[in-house]
Amino acid sequence: MALARTRRERGMDYWPGFVDALSTLILAIIFMLSVFMVAQYFLSQEVSGKDVALRRLNAQIAQLTELLSLEKAGRVSLEETLASLRASLATAETERDRFRGMYEGLSAPTPSRTDELATALEAEKRLSGRALAQVELLNQQIAALRRQLAAIEEALEIAEKKERESQGQIARLGERLNLALAQRAQELTRYRSEFFGRLRAILGNRPDIRIVGDRFVFQSEVFFDSGAAVLRPEGRNELDKVANALIELERQIPPEIAWVLRVDGHTDVRPIASAQFPSNWELSSARAISVVQHLISRGISPAHLVAAGFGEHQPLDAATTEEAFRRNRRIELKLTER
């Protein structure tokens, strides 16, 4: 009986050691699992931080791209810098994706895998650091460009202010000029009325000489034979009266008023075909020139005379009767501005 008790006591001595060894093994396994979970947690946090940093970098790059588009002078160099930055970011994103794949495929915290992950994380940090340095450089360049733009905008504001002042002065000068021109036009209208009134008094109430609007109209027969541009003696006498009135007018009109007496020649629609005048243009122009030359010979300044030929293209009467033809064959005198 004593021997049996001794054997039981000896058998019970093995059991505590076995329990201690088993407990130690379980604790080691739990520790390894804890280390693995902690490693997973830190790796997850690191990857999440990289995602946030990359999103911030992308947001900054978008803002920089919008700001850099406003400055044309440094656009090329900045676009090259942005391209380089984007390439760096693309490389960083590739490394991040590779790192994420490694993390997702992690099955056990083996030392080799942990070293590989640490190396990838270090490379990721270096790439992010370079990208941030490039962003900082771009921020400095943008600040300089903004200062230049501010100086340019200030200069533009000064130029626009001067331009507005100049436009105001031009507008005021234009108003004064228009007022002066209107006054001169009124004066010229008054002189024209006096001149036509004097001509009417000098020439009398002849049916072949009349006033039509602002023109004094002579029928061509007063000055010329049919188909000719040489002044008849009777026409010369009538033009001498006109010349005397013009000489008085030249003395009265102030020299600052630019005026001319326009002599217009007109024919009827029937064509002329002679060696001297191949068309009505030549005939009407030659008649107007003959009148101007005679007035010049009587002392009128050539600077106050203009000759123009209109042929048959400005009729007073569109009919095809002899009376209409007679009315359309005419010499018109118009006192107007030069």
Buried (B, 14 or more C-beta within 10 A) or exposed (E): EEEEEEEEEEEEEEEEEEEEEEEEEEEEEEEEEEEBEEBEEEBEEBBEEBEEBBEEBEEBBEEBBEBBEEBEEBEEEBEEBBEEBBEBBEBBBEBBEEBBEBBEEBEEBEEEBBEBBEEBBEBBBEBBEBBBEBBEEBBEBBEEBEEEBEEEEEEEEEEEEEEEEEEEEEEEEEEEEEEEEEEBEEBBEEBBEBBBEBBBEEBEEEEBBBEEEEBBBBBBBBBBEEEBBEBBEEBBEBBBBBBBBBBEBBEEBEEEBEBBBBBBBBBBBEEBEEEEBEBBBBBBBBBBBBBBEBBBEBEBEEEBBBBBBBBBEEBEEEEEEEEBBBBBBBBBBBBBEE
